[in-house]
Amino acid sequence: MHIEPGVVSGAKMILSYGTAAVVLGATAKVAYDNMKENGVISLILKSVIAAMIVFFCFEVLPHYAIGVSEVHLILGTTIFLVFGIAPASIGLALGLLVQGLFFEHSDLPQYGINVTTLLASMFALNMAAKKVIPQGVAYKDITYTQLLKLSVVWEGAIVAWVAFWALYGQGFGAENIHNVLTFGAAYMSVIILEPIVDVAVLAAVKAYSKTNECMFLFDKKLCAA
């Protein structure tokens, strides 16, 4: 989902600063709420673990430049279900920043674009979870169909944001539209993999489900409704 350098440039980059400020502000709000409910240490611990997972997905797992962006297996639904909206959002922003600062310097100018894509998609996933998962159902007990729906929202939101940035930056020429469609088709294939990872993670949670420890290390909705 890293937008390729040069896709958005010049004065058009100003929009990305504004959208990044909005999603980072929203992240600060949910982080504050999480901190009041679960404590600072719990929030920091979950956020750091989430950031490590995100960095691993970005830098270690195979990723390919296709069309206007790159195809990654980011495991957004996994970190959301396991850690919750606040740590997942912080983890995405931090993992992306660490990668740009220390490994992929060419991505830093596009940080506002990429963090908007990730965090806006994460908040879309959070809203979808409220619709897809019935009240009173712990995340560890959701069905494969529900996982698949969440993955479609997560991956679909990322594709939609990448398409927006590409069309905003390069216009509606035939070549650009082809590149956007090529990326979108490739990225949506990740939907096949992510629910499988989620099923494995949730199965492990079911096998080890001590509520108090779960609420400290993971999101409270994971183990208890």
C-alpha positions in Angstrom: 0.0 0.0 0.0 3.0 2.3 -0.1 2.2 4.8 -2.8 5.1 5.0 -5.3 7.3 8.2 -5.1 6.1 10.8 -7.6 2.5 9.6 -7.9 1.5 12.6 -5.8 3.9 15.6 -5.9 4.2 19.3 -5.6 1.4 21.4 -4.1 -0.9 18.3 -4.2 1.1 16.9 -1.2 -0.5 19.5 1.0 -3.7 17.5 1.1 -1.9 14.5 2.6 -0.7 16.7 5.5 -4.2 17.6 6.3 -5.6 14.1 6.0 -2.7 12.7 8.1 -3.4 15.3 10.8 -7.1 14.2 10.9 -6.3 10.4 11.2 -3.5 11.0 13.7 -5.8 13.2 15.8 -8.4 10.5 15.7 -5.8 8.0 16.8 -4.8 10.3 19.7 -8.4 10.4 20.8 -8.9 6.6 20.9 -5.5 6.2 22.5 -6.5 8.6 25.3 -9.8 6.6 25.8 -7.9 3.3 25.8 -5.4 4.7 28.3 -8.1 5.8 30.7 -9.7 2.4 30.5 -6.7 0.0 30.5 -3.8 2.1 31.8 -0.7 3.6 30.2 1.5 0.4 30.4 -1.1 -1.8 28.8 -1.5 0.7 25.9 2.2 1.0 25.4 2.8 -2.7 25.5 0.1 -3.5 23.0 1.1 -0.6 20.7 4.8 -1.7 20.6 3.9 -5.3 19.8 1.5 -4.1 17.1 4.2 -1.9 15.7 6.7 -4.8 15.6 4.1 -6.9 13.7 3.5 -4.1 11.2 7.2 -3.5 10.7 7.7 -7.3 10.1 4.9 -7.3 7.6 6.3 -4.2 5.8 10.0 -5.0 5.8 10.4 -8.8 6.2 7.5 -10.5 4.5 7.6 -10.6 0.6 6.1 -7.5 -1.0 5.9 -6.5 -4.6 5.5 -3.2 -6.5 2.5 -3.5 -8.7 0.9 -0.6 -10.6 0.9 2.6 -8.4 1.8 1.0 -5.1 3.1 -2.2 -3.4 1.2 -5.3 -2.3 1.8 -6.2 1.3 0.2 -8.7 3.8 -0.3 -6.2 6.6 -2.5 -8.3 8.9 -4.7 -5.3 9.8 -7.7 -7.4 10.9 -5.4 -9.5 13.0 -3.9 -6.6 15.0 -7.3 -5.0 15.3 -9.0 -8.1 16.7 -6.1 -8.9 19.0 -5.1 -5.4 20.3 -8.0 -3.1 19.6 -8.4 0.1 17.6 -6.0 2.3 19.5 -2.9 0.0 19.7 -3.5 -1.2 16.2 -3.6 2.4 14.9 -0.6 3.4 16.9 1.2 0.3 15.7 0.5 1.1 12.0 1.6 4.7 12.3 4.8 3.7 14.3 5.7 0.7 12.2 5.4 2.8 9.0 7.5 5.6 10.5 10.3 3.3 11.7 10.5 1.7 8.3 10.7 5.1 6.6 13.3 6.5 9.0 15.7 3.5 9.0 15.1 1.4 6.0 13.0 3.0 3.2 14.0 6.6 3.1 12.2 7.2 -0.2 8.9 6.5 1.6 9.3 9.3 4.1 7.9 12.1 1.8 4.8 10.0 1.3 4.3 9.3 5.0 1.2 11.5 5.2 -0.3 9.7 2.3 0.5 6.2 3.5 -0.4 6.8 7.2 -3.8 8.2 6.0 -4.4 5.1 3.9 -3.6 2.8 6.8 -5.4 4.7 9.6 -8.5 5.7 7.7 -8.8 2.0 6.7 -8.4 0.9 10.3 -11.1 3.2 11.4 -13.3 1.9 8.6 -12.6 -1.6 9.9 -13.5 -0.6 13.4 -16.9 0.7 12.2 -17.5 -2.5 10.2 -16.7 -4.6 13.2 -19.5 -2.9 15.1 -21.9 -3.9 12.3 -20.5 -7.4 11.5 -19.9 -8.7 15.1 -23.1 -9.0 17.2 -23.1 -7.5 20.7 -22.2 -10.0 23.3 -19.9 -12.0 21.0 -16.2 -12.0 21.9 -13.8 -11.6 19.0 -12.3 -15.0 19.7 -15.7 -16.6 18.9 -16.5 -14.9 15.6 -17.0 -17.0 12.5 -14.9 -17.4 9.4 -17.6 -15.6 7.4 -17.4 -12.6 9.8 -13.6 -12.6 9.5 -13.8 -12.6 5.7 -16.2 -9.6 5.8 -13.8 -7.7 8.0 -10.9 -8.5 5.7 -12.9 -7.3 2.6 -13.5 -4.0 4.4 -9.9 -3.6 5.4 -8.3 -4.5 2.1 -11.1 -2.7 0.1 -10.5 0.5 2.1 -6.8 0.4 1.4 -7.4 -0.2 -2.3 -9.9 2.7 -2.4 -7.5 5.1 -0.7 -4.6 4.1 -3.0 -6.8 4.6 -6.0 -7.9 8.0 -4.6 -4.3 9.1 -4.2 -3.2 7.8 -7.6 -6.1 9.5 -9.4 -5.7 12.7 -7.4 -2.0 12.8 -8.2 -1.9 11.5 -11.8 -5.4 12.1 -13.2 -7.7 9.8 -15.2 -5.5 8.8 -18.1 -5.7 5.3 -19.5 -2.3 4.3 -18.2 -2.9 5.5 -14.7 -6.3 3.8 -14.5 -4.8 0.6 -15.8 -2.1 0.8 -13.0 -4.7 1.4 -10.4 -6.8 -1.5 -11.5 -3.8 -3.8 -11.7 -2.8 -2.9 -8.1 -6.4 -3.3 -6.9 -6.8 -6.7 -8.4 -3.4 -7.9 -7.0 -4.0 -6.4 -3.5 -7.5 -7.9 -3.1 -5.9 -11.4 -3.5 -4.5 -10.9 0.0 -8.1 -11.5 1.3 -7.5 -15.2 0.7 -4.6 -15.2 3.2 -5.5 -12.9 6.0 -8.6 -14.7 7.3 -6.5 -17.9 7.5 -4.0 -16.1 9.7 -6.9 -14.7 11.8 -8.4 -18.1 12.3 -5.1 -19.5 13.6 -4.6 -16.6 16.0 -8.1 -16.7 17.4 -7.7 -20.5 17.8 -4.6 -19.9 19.9 -6.5 -17.3 22.0 -9.3 -19.9 22.6 -6.7 -22.4 23.8 -5.2 -19.9 26.2 -7.9 -17.6 27.4 -7.3 -16.3 30.9 -9.5 -13.2 31.1 -7.4 -11.0 33.3 -4.2 -11.6 31.4 -6.1 -11.3 28.1 -7.4 -7.8 29.1 -3.9 -6.6 29.9 -2.0 -8.0 26.9 -4.8 -7.8 24.4 -8.1 -6.0 23.6 -10.7 -6.9 26.2 -13.2 -7.7 23.5 -11.0 -10.5 22.2 -11.6 -12.7 25.2 -14.8 -11.4 26.8 -17.9 -9.9 25.2 
